[in-house]
Amino acid sequence: MGSVRSRIPATARALFGHLAESRDPRVATMVLLRNEVESEIESMTERLFLSVERDLQRAREAGDLDPVPGAEDERARFDYDTRLVLPALLTLGRIHVMAGDVPLARIRRDVDREFVARGRETTRNVVRALLDGDMRDAINDDEYEDFETNLRPRERVAELAQESLWEGVESWFESDDTPAEVRAAYERAVELSERHQDEDEAFRDLLDRFHDSAAGSDERAAVVEAIREEYKFADADGADLFDAAADLPYFATQYARVGVLYEDMLNMYEADLDVDLGEGFKRAIVLLVVGAQIGLDDTDDYPEDRRTQLTPVTAELSVADDRSAGVERLRRIVNAYLDRADECVDDGDHLTRIAVEYVRQQSLDRIDRLDS
């Protein structure tokens, strides 16, 4: 089935599947809006990286960095591979909808253009904060492969790039126009995420103990039970919006790992814009993010992680009786997250619903490859 599905791009499958289900003519308008906000996010990211490049160029001129061979005559170049921005894209799209600023309907006089402008500025600051946090985690884990540059040493480039972004985040927090609740939401996310980082060593130890134990031994059985109790079905902490999601496998650990970052990203939007984005939308975004983390990031990283890092993917494929059984469990887990996200989406929020289906199709494609 996977080979047949993969002949059609995931984007097309998500769109046509949603069109067939909804039969709502407004879907086409939302597709146009998605293209617009995607371009806005890309432009914001490019401008942020141009600012980073200027700081790196100054560091190079000061002798703190060297060009890679062959790039002696080039100015500093920098890029960073990230998948962080989909939730910000969906939130900016929601702001456009709330303001009445959508394709094919802008001739109306009641479009709140000031709200859209403020929403764009908040999005730029939120994207900067997300990139700063993601780079910080990569540096803490000594993972530098996503930092693309023509300067060296790459580790120092990464540190300077993260510092450049953080200066902008700090300026946002310190502005007289920024409510104190924005910083509070950011610090809550960082605190819970760092607590998870502290616990990560214990999770890595569980994986080591699993691989060091003999199949069928009492020690192996004890480790499998510990993975289930301490990792797969751990108690959720601080996930106040998600009582109904606590039964999902890996929810507590993945909420602390990535979910809280996006819940508080949405809280930052609400505080900065003095707006209610809606609990259903917030739940949908966080569940979508966790599903994508498992189905996309962790699945892609499985070859590198399989013996070094405990993730839902390494856990399921390690403890399963065979590869096919583990892959099938992963399909069910990712579908469970995305089904729950879809249930939370507001009626008429086609932008988020299409995104859920897009992540589903991409995830299933990748999970299928684990079984090939």
Sine and cosine of phi, psi and omega as CSV:
sin_phi,cos_phi,sin_psi,cos_psi,sin_omega,cos_omega
0.00,0.00,-0.61,0.79,-0.03,-1.00
-0.87,0.50,-0.64,0.77,-0.04,-1.00
-0.92,0.39,-0.58,0.82,0.05,-1.00
-0.93,0.38,-0.71,0.70,-0.02,-1.00
-0.88,0.47,-0.61,0.79,-0.11,-0.99
-0.95,0.32,-0.20,0.98,0.04,-1.00
-0.95,0.31,-0.34,0.94,0.02,-1.00
-0.94,-0.33,0.79,-0.61,-0.03,-1.00
-0.83,0.56,0.55,-0.84,-0.03,-1.00
-0.86,0.50,-0.60,0.80,0.00,-1.00
-0.87,0.50,-0.71,0.70,-0.02,-1.00
-0.92,0.39,-0.65,0.76,0.01,-1.00
-0.89,0.46,-0.67,0.74,0.00,-1.00
-0.90,0.43,-0.71,0.70,-0.05,-1.00
-0.92,0.40,-0.77,0.63,-0.06,-1.00
-0.93,0.37,-0.55,0.84,0.06,-1.00
-0.90,0.43,-0.67,0.74,0.01,-1.00
-0.94,0.34,-0.63,0.77,0.05,-1.00
-0.86,0.50,-0.70,0.72,-0.02,-1.00
-0.90,0.43,-0.56,0.83,-0.04,-1.00
-0.98,0.18,-0.67,0.75,-0.14,-0.99
-1.00,0.04,-0.62,0.79,-0.07,-1.00
0.81,0.59,0.57,0.82,-0.02,-1.00
-0.96,-0.27,0.85,-0.53,-0.04,-1.00
-0.89,0.45,-0.30,0.95,0.00,-1.00
-0.95,0.30,-0.17,0.98,0.01,-1.00
-0.86,0.50,-0.67,0.74,-0.01,-1.00
-0.86,0.50,-0.64,0.77,0.04,-1.00
-0.89,0.46,-0.64,0.77,-0.01,-1.00
-0.94,0.35,-0.52,0.85,0.07,-1.00
-0.91,0.41,-0.67,0.74,0.06,-1.00
-0.89,0.46,-0.66,0.75,0.03,-1.00
-0.89,0.45,-0.65,0.76,0.02,-1.00
-0.86,0.51,-0.68,0.73,0.02,-1.00
-0.87,0.49,-0.64,0.77,0.01,-1.00
-0.91,0.43,-0.76,0.65,-0.06,-1.00
-0.95,0.33,-0.50,0.87,0.08,-1.00
-0.88,0.47,-0.67,0.74,0.05,-1.00
-0.90,0.43,-0.62,0.79,0.03,-1.00
-0.89,0.46,-0.71,0.71,-0.01,-1.00
-0.90,0.44,-0.68,0.73,0.02,-1.00
-0.87,0.49,-0.66,0.75,0.02,-1.00
-0.91,0.43,-0.67,0.74,0.04,-1.00
-0.87,0.50,-0.71,0.70,-0.04,-1.00
-0.90,0.44,-0.67,0.74,0.03,-1.00
-0.87,0.49,-0.67,0.74,-0.01,-1.00
-0.92,0.39,-0.61,0.79,0.05,-1.00
-0.89,0.45,-0.66,0.75,-0.01,-1.00
-0.95,0.30,-0.49,0.87,0.11,-0.99
-0.89,0.46,-0.63,0.77,0.06,-1.00
-0.90,0.44,-0.66,0.75,0.06,-1.00
-0.87,0.49,-0.69,0.72,-0.01,-1.00
-0.87,0.49,-0.61,0.79,0.04,-1.00
-0.89,0.46,-0.65,0.76,0.03,-1.00
-0.92,0.38,-0.62,0.78,0.03,-1.00
-0.92,0.40,-0.60,0.80,0.03,-1.00
-0.89,0.46,-0.66,0.75,0.04,-1.00
-0.90,0.44,-0.63,0.78,0.03,-1.00
-0.91,0.40,-0.60,0.80,0.05,-1.00
-0.90,0.43,-0.71,0.70,-0.01,-1.00
-0.90,0.43,-0.44,0.90,0.04,-1.00
-1.00,0.10,-0.03,1.00,0.03,-1.00
1.00,0.07,0.17,0.98,-0.02,-1.00
-0.99,0.13,-0.33,0.95,-0.01,-1.00
-0.70,-0.71,0.41,-0.91,0.03,-1.00
-0.85,-0.53,0.50,-0.86,0.09,-1.00
-0.96,0.28,0.49,-0.87,0.13,-0.99
-0.94,0.34,0.42,-0.91,0.00,-1.00
-0.81,0.59,0.74,-0.67,-0.01,-1.00
1.00,-0.06,-0.16,0.99,-0.03,-1.00
-0.92,-0.40,0.38,0.92,-0.08,-1.00
-0.88,0.47,-0.53,0.85,-0.07,-1.00
-0.99,-0.11,0.06,1.00,-0.03,-1.00
-1.00,-0.06,0.47,-0.88,0.18,-0.98
-0.97,0.23,0.27,-0.96,-0.01,-1.00
-0.86,0.52,0.74,-0.67,0.09,-1.00
-0.86,-0.51,0.59,-0.81,-0.01,-1.00
-0.48,-0.88,0.66,-0.75,0.15,-0.99
-0.52,-0.86,0.33,-0.94,-0.04,-1.00
-0.59,-0.80,0.82,-0.57,-0.06,-1.00
-0.99,0.12,0.90,-0.43,-0.03,-1.00
-0.59,-0.81,0.49,-0.87,0.09,-1.00
-0.92,-0.39,0.35,0.94,-0.16,-0.99
-0.95,0.31,-0.35,0.94,-0.34,-0.94
-1.00,0.03,-0.12,0.99,-0.01,-1.00
-0.84,0.54,-0.72,0.69,0.03,-1.00
-0.88,0.48,-0.61,0.79,0.05,-1.00
-0.92,0.40,-0.61,0.79,0.06,-1.00
-0.87,0.49,-0.72,0.69,-0.01,-1.00
-0.92,0.40,-0.59,0.81,0.00,-1.00
-0.94,0.34,-0.67,0.75,0.06,-1.00
-0.89,0.45,-0.62,0.78,0.08,-1.00
-0.88,0.48,-0.64,0.77,0.03,-1.00
-0.90,0.43,-0.61,0.79,0.04,-1.00
-0.89,0.46,-0.68,0.73,0.07,-1.00
-0.85,0.53,-0.70,0.71,-0.02,-1.00
-0.91,0.42,-0.71,0.70,0.00,-1.00
-0.87,0.49,-0.53,0.85,-0.01,-1.00
-1.00,0.08,-0.08,1.00,-0.06,-1.00
0.97,0.26,0.29,0.96,-0.07,-1.00
-0.98,-0.21,0.98,0.20,-0.03,-1.00
-0.77,-0.64,0.44,-0.90,0.02,-1.00
-0.81,0.58,0.54,-0.84,0.05,-1.00
0.95,0.31,-0.02,1.00,-0.02,-1.00
-0.77,-0.64,0.20,0.98,-0.12,-0.99
-0.99,0.16,-0.07,1.00,0.04,-1.00
-0.96,0.26,-0.23,0.97,0.05,-1.00
-0.92,0.39,0.48,-0.88,-0.05,-1.00
-1.00,0.03,-0.13,0.99,-0.10,-1.00
-0.99,-0.13,0.31,0.95,0.08,-1.00
-0.94,0.35,0.78,-0.63,-0.01,-1.00
-1.00,0.00,0.99,0.11,-0.09,-1.00
-0.94,0.35,-0.51,0.86,0.05,-1.00
-0.90,0.44,-0.66,0.75,0.03,-1.00
-0.89,0.46,-0.66,0.75,0.03,-1.00
-0.89,0.45,-0.69,0.73,0.01,-1.00
-0.88,0.48,-0.68,0.73,0.05,-1.00
-0.91,0.42,-0.62,0.79,0.03,-1.00
-0.90,0.44,-0.62,0.78,0.05,-1.00
-0.90,0.43,-0.67,0.74,0.00,-1.00
-0.91,0.41,-0.67,0.74,0.07,-1.00
-0.88,0.47,-0.66,0.75,0.01,-1.00
-0.88,0.48,-0.68,0.74,0.02,-1.00
-0.86,0.51,-0.68,0.73,0.01,-1.00
-0.93,0.36,-0.62,0.78,0.02,-1.00
-0.91,0.41,-0.70,0.71,0.02,-1.00
-0.87,0.50,-0.66,0.75,0.05,-1.00
-0.87,0.50,-0.69,0.72,0.00,-1.00
-0.91,0.42,-0.64,0.77,0.03,-1.00
-0.90,0.44,-0.69,0.72,0.02,-1.00
-0.90,0.44,-0.66,0.75,0.04,-1.00
-0.85,0.52,-0.73,0.68,-0.01,-1.00
-0.91,0.40,-0.64,0.77,0.00,-1.00
-0.92,0.40,-0.68,0.74,0.05,-1.00
-0.90,0.44,-0.64,0.77,0.01,-1.00
-0.86,0.51,-0.69,0.72,0.02,-1.00
-0.90,0.43,-0.67,0.75,0.00,-1.00
-0.88,0.47,-0.66,0.75,0.01,-1.00
-0.92,0.40,-0.67,0.74,0.02,-1.00
-0.88,0.48,-0.52,0.85,-0.02,-1.00
-1.00,-0.09,0.13,0.99,-0.03,-1.00
0.82,0.57,0.65,0.76,0.02,-1.00
-0.94,-0.35,0.98,-0.21,-0.13,-0.99
-0.92,-0.39,0.07,1.00,-0.11,-0.99
-0.93,0.37,-0.36,0.93,-0.02,-1.00
-1.00,0.05,-0.06,1.00,0.06,-1.00
-1.00,0.00,0.93,-0.36,-0.05,-1.00
-0.97,-0.26,0.85,-0.53,-0.09,-1.00
-0.39,-0.92,0.31,-0.95,0.10,-0.99
-0.97,-0.26,0.33,0.94,0.01,-1.00
-0.86,-0.50,0.28,-0.96,0.05,-1.00
-0.55,-0.84,0.35,-0.94,-0.03,1.00
-0.95,0.32,0.59,-0.81,-0.09,-1.00
-0.87,0.50,-0.58,0.81,-0.01,-1.00
-0.88,0.48,-0.66,0.75,0.01,-1.00
-0.95,0.32,-0.59,0.81,0.08,-1.00
-0.86,0.52,-0.71,0.71,-0.01,-1.00
-0.87,0.48,-0.71,0.71,0.00,-1.00
-0.88,0.47,-0.70,0.72,-0.02,-1.00
-0.93,0.37,-0.60,0.80,0.03,-1.00
-0.91,0.42,-0.69,0.72,0.02,-1.00
-0.90,0.43,-0.65,0.76,0.02,-1.00
-0.90,0.44,-0.61,0.79,0.02,-1.00
-0.89,0.46,-0.70,0.71,0.02,-1.00
-0.92,0.40,-0.66,0.75,-0.04,-1.00
-0.89,0.46,-0.59,0.81,0.03,-1.00
-0.85,0.52,-0.63,0.77,0.04,-1.00
-0.93,0.37,-0.64,0.77,0.05,-1.00
-0.88,0.47,-0.72,0.70,-0.01,-1.00
-0.89,0.46,-0.62,0.79,0.04,-1.00
-0.89,0.46,-0.63,0.78,0.05,-1.00
-0.88,0.47,-0.73,0.68,-0.03,-1.00
-0.89,0.46,-0.59,0.81,-0.09,-1.00
-1.00,0.10,-0.15,0.99,-0.01,-1.00
-0.91,0.43,0.61,-0.79,0.03,-1.00
-0.90,0.45,-0.37,0.93,-0.03,-1.00
-1.00,0.08,-0.13,0.99,-0.07,-1.00
-0.99,-0.13,0.88,-0.48,0.02,-1.00
-0.87,0.50,0.53,-0.85,0.00,-1.00
-0.87,0.49,-0.45,0.89,-0.02,-1.00
-0.90,0.44,-0.40,0.92,0.02,-1.00
-0.91,0.42,-0.77,0.64,0.04,-1.00
-0.89,0.46,-0.64,0.77,-0.03,-1.00
-0.87,0.49,-0.66,0.75,0.02,-1.00
-0.91,0.42,-0.67,0.74,0.02,-1.00
-0.88,0.48,-0.73,0.69,-0.06,-1.00
-0.92,0.38,-0.55,0.84,0.07,-1.00
-0.89,0.45,-0.70,0.72,0.00,-1.00
-0.89,0.45,-0.69,0.72,-0.01,-1.00
-0.90,0.44,-0.67,0.74,-0.04,-1.00
-0.88,0.47,-0.72,0.69,-0.02,-1.00
-0.94,0.33,-0.61,0.79,0.03,-1.00
-0.91,0.42,-0.66,0.75,0.02,-1.00
-0.93,0.37,-0.53,0.85,0.09,-1.00
-0.89,0.45,-0.64,0.77,0.06,-1.00
-0.90,0.44,-0.65,0.76,0.04,-1.00
-0.86,0.50,-0.63,0.77,0.02,-1.00
-0.90,0.44,-0.57,0.82,0.00,-1.00
-0.98,0.17,-0.23,0.97,-0.10,-0.99
-0.88,0.47,-0.54,0.84,0.00,-1.00
-0.89,0.45,-0.61,0.79,0.04,-1.00
-0.92,0.40,-0.60,0.80,0.04,-1.00
-0.92,0.39,-0.64,0.77,0.06,-1.00
-0.89,0.46,-0.61,0.79,0.01,-1.00
-0.90,0.43,-0.62,0.79,0.07,-1.00
-0.86,0.51,-0.69,0.73,0.01,-1.00
-0.91,0.41,-0.66,0.75,0.05,-1.00
-0.87,0.49,-0.70,0.71,-0.01,-1.00
-0.90,0.44,-0.58,0.81,0.04,-1.00
-0.88,0.47,-0.76,0.66,-0.06,-1.00
-0.94,0.33,-0.43,0.90,0.00,-1.00
-0.99,0.13,-0.26,0.97,-0.03,-1.00
-1.00,-0.01,0.38,-0.92,-0.03,-1.00
-1.00,0.09,0.63,-0.77,0.04,-1.00
-0.85,0.52,0.72,-0.69,0.02,-1.00
1.00,0.09,-0.08,1.00,-0.04,-1.00
-0.99,0.14,0.32,-0.95,0.07,-1.00
-0.89,0.46,-0.58,0.81,0.02,-1.00
-0.90,0.44,-0.69,0.73,0.03,-1.00
-0.88,0.48,-0.69,0.73,0.00,-1.00
-0.88,0.47,-0.62,0.78,0.00,-1.00
-0.92,0.40,-0.62,0.79,0.01,-1.00
-0.93,0.37,-0.67,0.74,0.02,-1.00
-0.87,0.50,-0.66,0.75,0.03,-1.00
-0.91,0.41,-0.61,0.79,0.03,-1.00
-0.91,0.41,-0.65,0.76,0.05,-1.00
-0.87,0.49,-0.65,0.76,0.01,-1.00
-0.91,0.40,-0.73,0.68,-0.11,-0.99
-0.98,0.21,-0.64,0.77,-0.12,-0.99
-1.00,-0.06,-0.33,0.95,-0.08,-1.00
-0.86,-0.52,-0.79,0.61,-0.09,-1.00
-0.96,0.27,-0.66,0.75,-0.04,-1.00
-0.81,-0.59,0.68,0.73,0.06,-1.00
-0.93,0.37,0.36,-0.93,0.04,-1.00
-0.96,0.28,0.72,-0.70,0.03,-1.00
-0.95,0.30,0.61,-0.79,-0.02,-1.00
-0.77,-0.64,0.89,-0.45,0.06,-1.00
1.00,0.09,0.06,1.00,-0.04,-1.00
-1.00,-0.04,0.92,0.40,-0.14,-0.99
-0.89,0.46,-0.52,0.85,-0.03,-1.00
-0.97,0.23,-0.12,0.99,-0.29,-0.96
-0.82,-0.57,0.58,0.81,0.06,-1.00
-0.83,0.55,-0.62,0.79,-0.04,-1.00
-0.96,0.27,-0.19,0.98,-0.02,-1.00
-0.98,-0.21,-0.05,1.00,-0.11,-0.99
-0.89,0.45,-0.33,0.94,-0.01,-1.00
-0.99,0.16,-0.19,0.98,-0.02,-1.00
-0.95,0.33,0.69,-0.72,0.03,-1.00
-0.85,0.53,0.70,-0.72,0.08,-1.00
0.94,0.33,0.17,0.98,-0.12,-0.99
-0.88,0.47,-0.74,0.68,-0.09,-1.00
-0.87,0.49,-0.74,0.68,-0.06,-1.00
-0.94,0.33,-0.61,0.79,-0.01,-1.00
-0.98,0.22,-0.46,0.89,0.13,-0.99
-0.89,0.45,-0.72,0.69,0.01,-1.00
-0.93,0.37,-0.49,0.87,-0.05,-1.00
-0.98,0.21,-0.73,0.68,-0.06,-1.00
-0.72,-0.70,-0.53,0.85,-0.13,-0.99
-0.88,0.48,-0.68,0.73,-0.04,-1.00
-0.90,0.44,-0.51,0.86,0.01,-1.00
-0.87,0.49,-0.62,0.79,-0.06,-1.00
-1.00,0.06,-0.50,0.87,0.13,-0.99
-0.87,0.49,-0.71,0.71,-0.01,-1.00
-0.98,0.22,-0.39,0.92,0.19,-0.98
-0.86,0.52,-0.69,0.72,0.02,-1.00
-0.93,0.36,-0.59,0.81,0.08,-1.00
-0.90,0.45,-0.58,0.81,0.05,-1.00
-0.90,0.43,-0.68,0.73,0.08,-1.00
-0.84,0.54,-0.76,0.64,-0.07,-1.00
-0.88,0.48,-0.66,0.75,-0.01,-1.00
-0.94,0.35,-0.68,0.73,-0.07,-1.00
-0.94,0.34,-0.56,0.83,-0.06,-1.00
-0.98,-0.21,-0.07,1.00,-0.05,-1.00
0.79,0.61,0.83,0.56,-0.07,-1.00
-0.65,-0.76,0.45,-0.89,0.06,-1.00
-0.97,-0.25,0.93,-0.35,-0.01,-1.00
-0.98,0.20,-0.28,0.96,0.02,-1.00
0.99,-0.15,0.74,-0.67,-0.05,-1.00
-0.91,0.41,-0.57,0.82,0.03,-1.00
-0.88,0.47,-0.70,0.72,0.02,-1.00
-0.89,0.46,-0.69,0.72,-0.02,-1.00
-0.90,0.43,-0.68,0.74,0.05,-1.00
-0.88,0.47,-0.70,0.71,-0.03,-1.00
-0.87,0.50,-0.68,0.73,-0.03,-1.00
-0.90,0.44,-0.72,0.70,-0.04,-1.00
-0.91,0.41,-0.69,0.73,0.03,-1.00
-0.91,0.42,-0.61,0.79,0.07,-1.00
-0.88,0.47,-0.70,0.72,-0.01,-1.00
-0.88,0.47,-0.71,0.71,-0.01,-1.00
-0.91,0.40,-0.66,0.75,0.06,-1.00
-0.87,0.49,-0.66,0.75,0.01,-1.00
-0.93,0.37,-0.60,0.80,0.02,-1.00
-0.87,0.50,-0.67,0.74,-0.01,-1.00
-0.96,0.27,-0.78,0.63,-0.14,-0.99
-0.97,0.25,-0.42,0.91,-0.03,-1.00
-0.94,-0.35,-0.93,0.38,-0.12,-0.99
-0.90,0.44,-0.81,0.59,-0.06,-1.00
-0.92,0.39,-0.54,0.84,0.05,-1.00
-0.93,0.36,-0.69,0.72,0.05,-1.00
-0.88,0.47,-0.60,0.80,-0.10,-1.00
-1.00,0.06,0.03,1.00,-0.10,-0.99
-0.82,0.57,-0.69,0.72,-0.02,-1.00
-0.85,0.53,-0.61,0.79,0.01,-1.00
-0.98,0.17,-0.52,0.86,-0.11,-0.99
-1.00,0.02,-0.30,0.95,-0.30,-0.95
-0.83,0.56,-0.52,0.86,0.00,-1.00
-0.89,-0.45,0.10,0.99,-0.11,-0.99
-0.83,-0.56,-0.42,0.91,-0.11,-0.99
-0.67,-0.75,0.75,-0.67,0.03,-1.00
-0.99,0.12,0.91,-0.42,0.11,-0.99
-0.77,-0.63,0.22,-0.98,0.08,-1.00
-0.82,0.58,-0.56,0.83,-0.01,-1.00
-0.95,0.31,-0.74,0.67,0.01,-1.00
-0.91,0.41,-0.55,0.83,0.02,-1.00
-0.90,0.43,-0.79,0.62,-0.07,-1.00
-0.91,0.42,-0.67,0.74,-0.03,-1.00
-0.96,0.29,-0.40,0.92,0.04,-1.00
-0.97,0.24,-0.72,0.69,-0.15,-0.99
-1.00,0.06,-0.20,0.98,-0.04,-1.00
-0.93,0.37,0.47,-0.88,0.04,-1.00
-0.90,0.44,-0.54,0.84,0.08,-1.00
-0.45,-0.89,0.19,-0.98,-0.09,-1.00
-0.86,0.50,-0.69,0.73,-0.05,-1.00
-0.88,0.47,-0.64,0.77,0.01,-1.00
-0.91,0.42,-0.66,0.75,0.03,-1.00
-0.91,0.41,-0.65,0.76,0.02,-1.00
-0.90,0.44,-0.66,0.75,0.00,-1.00
-0.91,0.42,-0.62,0.79,0.05,-1.00
-0.90,0.43,-0.63,0.78,0.04,-1.00
-0.89,0.46,-0.67,0.74,0.05,-1.00
-0.84,0.54,-0.72,0.70,-0.03,-1.00
-0.90,0.43,-0.64,0.77,-0.04,-1.00
-0.92,0.40,-0.74,0.67,0.00,-1.00
-0.90,0.45,-0.68,0.73,0.04,-1.00
-0.88,0.48,-0.60,0.80,0.01,-1.00
-0.89,0.45,-0.68,0.73,0.04,-1.00
-0.90,0.44,-0.70,0.71,-0.07,-1.00
-0.96,0.27,-0.54,0.84,0.11,-0.99
-0.89,0.46,-0.68,0.73,0.00,-1.00
-0.91,0.41,-0.63,0.77,0.06,-1.00
-0.88,0.47,-0.69,0.72,-0.01,-1.00
-0.89,0.46,-0.59,0.81,0.03,-1.00
-0.91,0.42,-0.48,0.88,-0.04,-1.00
-0.99,0.14,-0.34,0.94,-0.09,-1.00
-0.91,0.41,0.69,-0.73,0.02,-1.00
-0.90,0.43,0.50,-0.86,0.11,-0.99
-0.85,0.52,0.73,-0.68,0.03,-1.00
1.00,0.04,-0.09,1.00,0.03,-1.00
-1.00,0.07,0.96,0.29,-0.07,-1.00
-0.92,0.39,-0.51,0.86,-0.02,-1.00
-0.86,0.50,-0.75,0.66,-0.01,-1.00
-0.95,0.32,-0.63,0.78,-0.03,-1.00
-0.91,0.42,-0.63,0.78,0.06,-1.00
-0.91,0.41,-0.63,0.78,0.03,-1.00
-0.89,0.47,-0.65,0.76,0.04,-1.00
-0.86,0.50,-0.71,0.70,-0.03,-1.00
-0.94,0.35,-0.57,0.82,0.04,-1.00
-0.89,0.45,-0.73,0.69,0.03,-1.00
-0.89,0.46,-0.61,0.79,0.03,-1.00
-0.87,0.49,-0.77,0.64,-0.05,-1.00
-0.90,0.44,-0.69,0.73,0.04,-1.00
-0.89,0.45,-0.67,0.74,-0.02,-1.00
-0.90,0.44,-0.72,0.70,-0.01,-1.00
-0.89,0.45,-0.60,0.80,0.08,-1.00
-0.86,0.52,-0.72,0.69,-0.04,-1.00
-0.94,0.34,-0.66,0.75,0.01,-1.00
-0.91,0.43,-0.60,0.80,0.07,-1.00
-0.83,0.56,-0.60,0.80,-0.03,-1.00
-0.92,0.39,-0.44,0.90,0.05,-1.00
-0.90,0.43,-0.41,0.91,-0.07,-1.00
-0.99,-0.13,0.09,1.00,-0.06,-1.00
-1.00,-0.05,0.00,0.00,0.00,0.00
